[in-house]
Amino acid sequence: MRVPARAQRTRRDWLRTLGGCAAAAAGTGALSGCSHHSARTTSTGAKAVVVWSPIFQAWSGASQVSLKILMSLADRALAGFRSRHPSIEIRNWGPSRGASAVTTALLAGAGPDVFADNSIAPYLEQGLLIDLRPYLRRDNVSETLFATSQLHVFSQGAGLFALPAYVGTVVMLVNEGLLDRLGQRYPAAGWTAAQWATLARSTAGTAKGAGGGHRFGTTFFGAPASFYYHGFGAQVVGPKGTSSGLNSPAAYAAGRWLFDQLHTGVAANLGQQYQANFASGLATTGAFWIQTLPAWVQTLSSMHWNFYPMPNWPVRPATFANSDFWAISAEAKHPDACWELLREVCVGQTYQRTLMKAILFPPALKSLWPDWPRVVRSVAPPLAHKNLEAFAQYVLHDQAYPGGVFRYADPQAWGMYGAAAGQMAAGRVGVRQGLQTAAQQIDALEKQWAGTPSPNLKAEVAARRKAVQRLAGMFAEGG
């Protein structure tokens, strides 16, 4: 079904409207101080000063709304919190720019107390976060409010060191208009991985018409991402994070399904040209990440398409989930006050509803997911009759899986999988050999790093502060 002409706005119009909604929701006031502050060590009267980073910068690029608007929007969403907690003073650290920037600031004693990020491994390795489980138990906050798969990534030992910022699921985008032209049936409601592969093979090849070009039958998400392995009963990261699960019959089955399609040109990994290829009929189906909705609205408004769930995998339903989180620095001077703020953002509904309505931001709380499709339809007319519930079903049934975290040298371990995936996709090595090699390399890396003390920034911060105090004392004595 085509969208009425009145809904076919330009991408610029759509983004202007989205930004206007966000700005209106945020109010007209200026930001409450985005300086990378030096006032953190002081307080106003008896107030507990909490320095927070309202937005992780990557959210701006995905939502197509400026950081300034997002910062103001997040700040204004806390108006009710401020009125209910007059003893807490919230100061704005500016947008979080990732683990490297935040850990460096924490080491310098100028980092945020409450912040968001999407890679928890560096913080866990170096002991930089507060365990939140005691607070959850004290306040009777059930962990079942969230996607359990995300909480698993944020856990280490008996501790839980972060709460989800949102659940960014991936579903299938299907060009139904192209299927009509090719005389192909739409995917059935309970389509299987085998049926998906058959549809992809039958629609891949040289596209007819002006320009021609190679048409991919489908696209995969990630390198491909680990959720595909989950669907086949395997996993990339082993149960304790100290080994790989790639060296198994289930992983080989997943690998053959994935990399045979990539090697033969039936499929491609999601890339920068995906949107243009889909619009021009050079991709029949493909993975679609929920965070990119605002950027796609104009493209999709002039096409005949719909969202579909992932196919039924051989072992279990599965799709992607992100690892974005909120956490509290172990160096925070007022951890109880920080928890109050974190609870407002992660457990309360106001903050999440504000972003959901303003920029289609997906929530973290399961209880808000039934409302998300309705909110999106009310804000974005081109999506009014689309299967937005496909995104929600995986959250509500705990079937969305983040990539997992290796206990040691997480980026290097994932890099080894990525390198092997590239070799297999190009056909330079067989699937079994590629997965076995990656597993052996990752296992050896984890074993090596397990016997090597990792740098502990928390201890280094304490040592530096002690040295500064010692020097200050020496000068005082000398004076």
C-alpha positions as CSV (number, residue, x, y, z in Angstrom):
1,M,0.0,0.0,0.0
2,R,1.4,3.4,-1.0
3,V,1.5,6.3,1.4
4,P,-0.8,9.2,0.5
5,A,1.0,12.1,-1.2
6,R,0.5,14.4,1.7
7,A,2.8,12.2,3.8
8,Q,5.6,12.1,1.3
9,R,7.7,14.9,2.7
10,T,11.3,15.4,1.9
11,R,13.9,14.1,4.3
12,R,14.8,17.6,5.3
13,D,11.2,18.4,6.1
14,W,11.0,15.2,8.2
15,L,14.2,15.9,10.1
16,R,13.1,19.5,10.6
17,T,9.8,18.3,12.1
18,L,11.6,15.8,14.3
19,G,14.1,18.3,15.5
20,G,11.2,20.8,16.1
21,C,9.3,18.2,18.2
22,A,12.5,17.5,20.2
23,A,13.1,21.2,20.7
24,A,9.5,21.9,21.8
25,A,9.7,19.0,24.2
26,A,12.9,20.3,25.6
27,G,11.6,23.8,26.1
28,T,13.3,27.0,25.0
29,G,15.8,27.4,27.8
30,A,19.5,27.1,27.2
31,L,21.6,24.2,28.5
32,S,22.4,24.3,32.1
33,G,26.1,24.6,31.7
34,C,27.9,22.1,29.4
35,S,31.4,23.0,30.5
36,H,33.8,20.1,31.4
37,H,33.6,21.4,34.9
38,S,36.0,22.3,37.6
39,A,33.2,22.8,40.1
40,R,32.6,19.2,40.8
41,T,34.5,19.3,44.0
42,T,32.3,22.0,45.5
43,S,28.7,22.0,46.6
44,T,26.0,24.6,47.2
45,G,25.0,24.6,50.8
46,A,24.2,21.1,52.0
47,K,23.3,19.8,48.5
48,A,24.8,16.7,47.1
49,V,26.3,17.6,43.7
50,V,25.8,15.0,41.0
51,V,27.6,15.6,37.7
52,W,25.9,13.7,34.8
53,S,26.3,13.3,31.1
54,P,22.8,13.5,29.7
55,I,23.4,12.0,26.3
56,F,25.8,9.6,24.7
57,Q,27.0,11.3,21.5
58,A,26.3,8.3,19.2
59,W,22.5,8.7,19.9
60,S,22.6,12.0,18.0
61,G,23.9,10.5,14.8
62,A,21.4,7.7,14.9
63,S,18.4,9.8,15.6
64,Q,19.4,12.6,13.2
65,V,18.8,15.2,15.9
66,S,21.5,17.6,17.0
67,L,23.4,17.0,20.2
68,K,22.4,20.4,21.5
69,I,18.7,19.6,21.2
70,L,19.1,16.2,22.7
71,M,21.1,17.6,25.6
72,S,18.5,20.2,26.3
73,L,15.7,17.6,25.9
74,A,17.3,15.2,28.4
75,D,18.0,18.0,30.9
76,R,14.4,19.3,30.8
77,A,13.1,15.8,31.3
78,L,14.5,16.0,34.8
79,A,12.4,19.0,35.9
80,G,10.1,16.8,38.0
81,F,13.1,15.0,39.6
82,R,14.7,18.3,40.6
83,S,11.5,19.5,42.3
84,R,11.2,16.2,44.2
85,H,14.9,16.2,45.2
86,P,15.8,19.7,46.4
87,S,18.8,18.3,48.2
88,I,20.5,17.1,45.0
89,E,22.1,19.6,42.6
90,I,22.6,18.2,39.0
91,R,25.4,19.6,36.9
92,N,25.8,18.9,33.2
93,W,29.2,17.4,32.1
94,G,28.3,17.5,28.4
95,P,27.7,14.5,26.1
96,S,29.5,11.3,26.8
97,R,32.0,10.6,24.0
98,G,32.8,7.0,24.6
99,A,34.9,4.9,26.9
100,S,38.3,6.4,26.0
101,A,37.2,10.0,26.7
102,V,35.3,9.1,29.9
103,T,38.0,6.9,31.4
104,T,40.6,9.6,30.7
105,A,38.4,12.2,32.5
106,L,37.8,9.8,35.4
107,L,41.5,9.3,35.7
108,A,42.0,13.1,35.8
109,G,39.3,13.4,38.6
110,A,37.0,15.4,36.3
111,G,34.7,12.7,34.9
112,P,31.0,12.5,35.3
113,D,29.3,10.7,38.2
114,V,26.4,9.3,36.1
115,F,26.9,8.6,32.4
116,A,25.9,6.6,29.4
117,D,28.1,4.5,27.0
118,N,27.8,1.5,24.7
119,S,30.9,-0.5,25.6
120,I,31.1,-1.6,29.2
121,A,34.2,-3.9,28.9
122,P,36.8,-1.2,29.7
123,Y,34.9,-0.1,32.8
124,L,34.5,-3.6,34.1
125,E,38.1,-4.5,33.4
126,Q,39.3,-1.6,35.4
127,G,36.8,-1.5,38.3
128,L,35.4,1.9,37.5
129,L,31.7,1.3,38.2
130,I,29.5,0.9,41.3
131,D,27.7,-2.3,41.8
132,L,24.0,-1.5,41.4
133,R,22.5,-4.7,42.8
134,P,22.5,-3.5,46.5
135,Y,20.5,-0.5,45.4
136,L,18.0,-2.6,43.4
137,R,17.5,-4.9,46.3
138,R,17.2,-2.0,48.8
139,D,14.5,-0.3,46.7
140,N,12.8,-3.5,45.6
141,V,13.5,-2.8,41.9
142,S,13.0,-6.0,40.0
143,E,15.5,-6.8,37.3
144,T,12.6,-8.3,35.2
145,L,11.7,-4.7,34.3
146,F,14.5,-4.9,31.7
147,A,15.7,-7.2,28.9
148,T,17.6,-9.9,30.8
149,S,20.0,-10.5,28.0
150,Q,21.3,-6.9,28.4
151,L,21.7,-7.3,32.2
152,H,23.8,-10.4,31.6
153,V,26.3,-8.2,29.6
154,F,26.4,-5.6,32.4
155,S,27.1,-8.3,35.1
156,Q,30.4,-9.5,36.5
157,G,30.5,-12.1,39.2
158,A,27.6,-11.4,41.6
159,G,27.6,-7.7,40.7
160,L,25.4,-5.7,38.2
161,F,27.3,-2.6,37.1
162,A,24.9,-0.8,34.7
163,L,21.3,-0.6,33.6
164,P,20.1,-0.5,30.0
165,A,19.7,2.8,28.2
166,Y,17.4,1.4,25.6
167,V,16.8,-1.8,23.6
168,G,17.7,-1.3,19.9
169,T,16.3,-4.3,18.2
170,V,16.8,-5.4,14.5
171,V,14.0,-6.8,12.3
172,M,13.7,-7.5,8.6
173,L,12.9,-4.8,6.0
174,V,11.2,-6.3,2.9
175,N,10.7,-4.5,-0.4
176,E,7.3,-5.8,-1.2
177,G,7.0,-3.6,-4.3
178,L,10.1,-5.3,-5.7
179,L,8.7,-8.8,-4.9
180,D,5.5,-7.8,-6.8
181,R,7.6,-6.9,-9.8
182,L,9.6,-10.1,-9.6
183,G,6.5,-12.2,-9.2
184,Q,7.6,-13.4,-5.8
185,R,5.4,-14.1,-2.7
186,Y,5.8,-12.1,0.4
187,P,7.4,-13.9,3.3
188,A,5.0,-16.0,5.4
189,A,4.3,-15.0,9.0
190,G,6.4,-17.9,10.3
191,W,9.1,-18.0,7.7
192,T,12.2,-20.0,8.4
193,A,15.9,-19.3,7.9
194,A,15.9,-21.8,5.0
195,Q,12.9,-19.9,3.4
196,W,14.7,-16.6,3.8
197,A,17.8,-18.0,2.1
198,T,15.7,-19.4,-0.8
199,L,14.0,-16.0,-1.3
200,A,17.4,-14.2,-1.2
201,R,18.9,-16.6,-3.8
202,S,15.9,-16.3,-6.1
203,T,16.0,-12.5,-6.1
204,A,19.8,-11.9,-6.2
205,G,21.6,-11.2,-9.4
206,T,21.8,-8.5,-12.0
207,A,18.9,-6.0,-11.8
208,K,17.1,-5.2,-15.0
209,G,16.3,-1.7,-16.1
210,A,18.2,1.6,-16.1
211,G,21.6,1.3,-14.5
212,G,21.5,-2.4,-13.9
213,G,23.8,-3.3,-11.1
214,H,24.0,-6.3,-8.7
215,R,21.0,-6.9,-6.6
216,F,21.6,-8.5,-3.2
217,G,18.8,-10.8,-2.0
218,T,19.4,-9.8,1.6
219,T,21.8,-8.0,4.0
220,F,23.1,-9.1,7.4
221,F,23.7,-7.0,10.5
222,G,27.2,-6.8,11.9
223,A,30.1,-8.9,10.9
224,P,27.6,-10.8,11.0
225,A,26.4,-10.2,14.6
226,S,26.3,-12.9,17.3
227,F,22.5,-13.1,17.5
228,Y,22.5,-15.2,14.3
229,Y,24.6,-17.8,16.2
230,H,22.1,-17.7,19.1
231,G,19.4,-18.6,16.7
232,F,21.4,-21.8,15.7
233,G,22.1,-22.7,19.3
234,A,25.6,-21.3,19.4
235,Q,27.3,-18.2,20.7
236,V,30.4,-16.1,20.0
237,V,31.3,-15.4,23.6
238,G,31.5,-18.4,26.0
239,P,29.4,-18.6,29.2
240,K,32.0,-17.0,31.5
241,G,33.5,-14.6,28.9
242,T,36.9,-16.3,29.1
243,S,36.5,-18.4,25.9
244,S,34.8,-18.5,22.5
245,G,31.9,-20.7,21.6
246,L,32.7,-20.6,17.8
247,N,34.3,-24.1,17.8
248,S,31.1,-26.2,17.8
249,P,28.7,-27.9,15.4
250,A,26.0,-25.3,16.1
251,A,28.4,-22.5,15.2
252,Y,29.5,-24.3,12.0
253,A,25.8,-24.6,11.0
254,A,25.3,-20.9,11.6
255,G,28.5,-20.0,9.8
256,R,27.6,-22.0,6.7
257,W,24.2,-20.4,6.5
258,L,25.8,-16.9,6.8
259,F,29.0,-17.0,5.0
260,D,27.9,-19.1,2.0
261,Q,25.4,-16.4,1.2
262,L,28.0,-13.7,1.6
263,H,30.6,-15.6,-0.4
264,T,28.3,-16.2,-3.4
265,G,27.0,-12.6,-3.5
266,V,23.5,-13.5,-2.4
267,A,23.9,-11.4,0.7
268,A,26.0,-8.5,1.9
269,N,26.8,-7.1,5.2
270,L,25.0,-3.9,6.2
271,G,26.9,-1.0,4.7
272,Q,26.7,2.7,4.0
273,Q,25.0,2.1,0.6
274,Y,22.2,0.0,2.1
275,Q,19.6,2.7,2.1
276,A,20.4,3.8,-1.5
277,N,20.5,0.2,-2.7
278,F,17.1,-0.6,-1.1
279,A,15.5,2.5,-2.6
280,S,16.8,1.6,-6.0
281,G,15.8,-2.0,-6.0
282,L,19.3,-3.4,-5.4
283,A,18.3,-5.1,-2.1
284,T,15.3,-7.3,-1.7
285,T,15.3,-7.8,2.1
286,G,17.7,-6.7,4.8
287,A,18.4,-6.2,8.5
288,F,16.9,-2.9,9.9
289,W,18.1,-1.4,13.1
290,I,15.4,0.5,15.1
291,Q,17.7,3.5,15.8
292,T,17.8,4.4,12.1
293,L,14.1,4.9,11.7
294,P,14.3,8.7,11.5
295,A,16.9,8.6,8.8
296,W,14.8,6.2,6.7
297,V,11.4,7.8,6.9
298,Q,11.6,9.8,3.6
299,T,13.1,6.9,1.7
300,L,10.4,4.5,2.8
301,S,7.5,6.9,2.4
302,S,7.6,6.5,-1.4
303,M,8.0,2.7,-1.5
304,H,5.8,-0.4,-0.9
305,W,7.5,-2.2,2.0
306,N,7.0,-3.5,5.5
307,F,8.8,-4.8,8.6
308,Y,8.9,-8.5,9.2
309,P,10.2,-10.4,12.2
310,M,13.4,-12.3,11.9
311,P,12.8,-15.8,10.5
312,N,12.4,-18.8,12.8
313,W,15.9,-20.0,13.4
314,P,16.6,-23.7,13.8
315,V,16.9,-23.5,17.6
316,R,15.4,-20.3,19.1
317,P,14.0,-16.9,18.2
318,A,16.7,-14.3,18.3
319,T,17.6,-10.8,17.1
320,F,20.2,-8.1,18.0
321,A,20.1,-6.0,21.1
322,N,22.5,-3.1,21.7
323,S,24.7,-2.7,24.8
324,D,24.1,0.9,25.6
325,F,23.9,1.5,29.4
326,W,23.7,4.0,32.3
327,A,26.2,3.6,35.1
328,I,27.7,5.4,38.2
329,S,31.4,6.1,38.6
330,A,33.1,4.3,41.4
331,E,34.7,7.7,42.2
332,A,31.3,9.5,42.7
333,K,31.3,11.4,46.0
334,H,27.6,11.0,46.5
335,P,26.7,7.5,45.3
336,D,23.3,7.5,47.0
337,A,22.3,10.7,45.2
338,C,23.7,9.3,41.9
339,W,21.5,6.3,42.3
340,E,18.4,8.5,42.8
341,L,19.2,10.1,39.4
342,L,20.0,6.8,37.7
343,R,16.8,5.3,39.0
344,E,14.9,8.3,37.6
345,V,16.4,7.8,34.1
346,C,16.3,3.9,34.0
347,V,13.4,2.9,36.2
348,G,11.1,5.9,36.0
349,Q,9.1,6.5,32.9
350,T,9.2,10.2,32.4
351,Y,12.8,10.4,30.9
352,Q,12.2,7.5,28.6
353,R,8.8,8.7,27.4
354,T,10.2,12.1,26.7
355,L,12.8,10.8,24.3
356,M,10.3,8.3,22.9
357,K,7.8,11.0,21.9
358,A,10.4,13.5,20.7
359,I,12.7,11.4,18.6
360,L,11.2,7.9,18.4
361,F,13.8,6.7,20.9
362,P,13.2,3.1,21.9
363,P,12.8,2.6,25.7
364,A,14.6,0.3,28.1
365,L,11.6,-0.6,30.2
366,K,9.6,-3.6,29.0
367,S,6.5,-1.9,30.3
368,L,6.9,1.0,27.7
369,W,7.3,-1.2,24.7
370,P,3.6,-1.8,24.0
371,D,3.3,2.0,23.7
372,W,6.2,2.5,21.4
373,P,4.5,1.6,18.1
374,R,1.5,3.8,19.0
375,V,3.8,6.8,19.7
376,V,5.8,6.3,16.5
377,R,2.6,6.1,14.4
378,S,1.3,9.3,15.9
379,V,4.5,11.2,15.2
380,A,5.5,9.7,11.8
381,P,2.5,9.3,9.4
382,P,4.6,7.2,6.8
383,L,4.9,4.5,9.5
384,A,1.2,4.5,10.4
385,H,0.4,1.1,8.9
386,K,3.7,-0.7,9.3
387,N,4.5,-3.7,11.5
388,L,6.3,-1.8,14.2
389,E,5.3,-4.5,16.7
390,A,8.0,-6.6,15.2
391,F,10.6,-4.6,17.0
392,A,8.8,-4.9,20.3
393,Q,8.1,-8.7,20.4
394,Y,11.8,-9.6,21.0
395,V,12.1,-7.3,24.0
396,L,8.9,-8.5,25.6
397,H,9.9,-12.1,25.3
398,D,13.7,-11.7,26.1
399,Q,14.8,-12.8,22.7
400,A,17.1,-9.9,21.8
401,Y,20.8,-10.6,22.4
402,P,23.7,-8.2,22.7
403,G,27.1,-9.3,21.4
404,G,28.4,-10.3,24.8
405,V,31.6,-9.2,26.6
406,F,34.9,-11.1,26.7
407,R,36.4,-11.0,30.2
408,Y,39.8,-9.9,29.0
409,A,40.9,-7.8,26.0
410,D,37.3,-7.6,24.7
411,P,38.1,-5.3,21.6
412,Q,41.0,-7.5,20.5
413,A,38.9,-10.7,20.9
414,W,36.1,-9.3,18.8
415,G,38.6,-8.1,16.3
416,M,39.8,-11.7,15.8
417,Y,36.3,-12.8,15.0
418,G,35.9,-9.8,12.6
419,A,39.1,-10.8,10.8
420,A,38.0,-14.4,10.5
421,A,34.5,-13.3,9.3
422,G,36.1,-11.2,6.5
423,Q,38.2,-14.2,5.4
424,M,35.2,-16.5,5.3
425,A,32.9,-14.0,3.6
426,A,35.5,-13.6,0.8
427,G,35.9,-17.3,0.5
428,R,39.6,-17.3,1.4
429,V,39.0,-19.9,4.1
430,G,36.3,-22.4,4.7
431,V,33.7,-21.9,7.4
432,R,34.9,-24.6,9.8
433,Q,38.5,-23.6,9.5
434,G,37.8,-19.9,9.9
435,L,35.6,-20.5,13.0
436,Q,38.1,-22.9,14.6
437,T,41.0,-20.6,14.0
438,A,39.1,-17.6,15.5
439,A,38.1,-19.7,18.5
440,Q,41.7,-20.9,19.1
441,Q,43.1,-17.3,18.8
442,I,40.4,-15.9,21.2
443,D,40.9,-18.7,23.7
444,A,44.7,-18.2,23.7
445,L,44.2,-14.4,24.1
446,E,41.9,-14.8,27.1
447,K,44.3,-17.3,28.7
448,Q,47.2,-14.9,28.2
449,W,45.4,-11.9,29.6
450,A,43.9,-13.8,32.5
451,G,47.5,-14.2,33.9
452,T,48.4,-10.5,33.4
453,P,47.2,-7.9,35.9
454,S,45.2,-5.3,34.0
455,P,45.7,-1.6,34.7
456,N,43.3,-0.4,37.3
457,L,42.4,3.2,36.7
458,K,40.5,3.4,40.0
459,A,43.7,2.5,41.9
460,E,45.7,4.9,39.8
461,V,43.3,7.7,40.6
462,A,43.6,7.0,44.3
463,A,47.4,6.9,44.0
464,R,47.6,10.2,42.2
465,R,45.4,11.9,44.7
466,K,47.5,10.5,47.5
467,A,50.6,11.8,45.8
468,V,49.1,15.3,45.4
469,Q,48.1,15.3,49.1
470,R,51.7,14.3,50.1
471,L,53.2,17.0,47.9
472,A,50.8,19.6,49.4
473,G,51.8,18.5,52.9
474,M,55.5,18.8,52.1
475,F,55.1,22.3,50.8
476,A,53.0,23.2,53.8
477,E,55.8,22.0,56.1
478,G,58.4,23.8,54.1
479,G,56.5,27.1,54.3
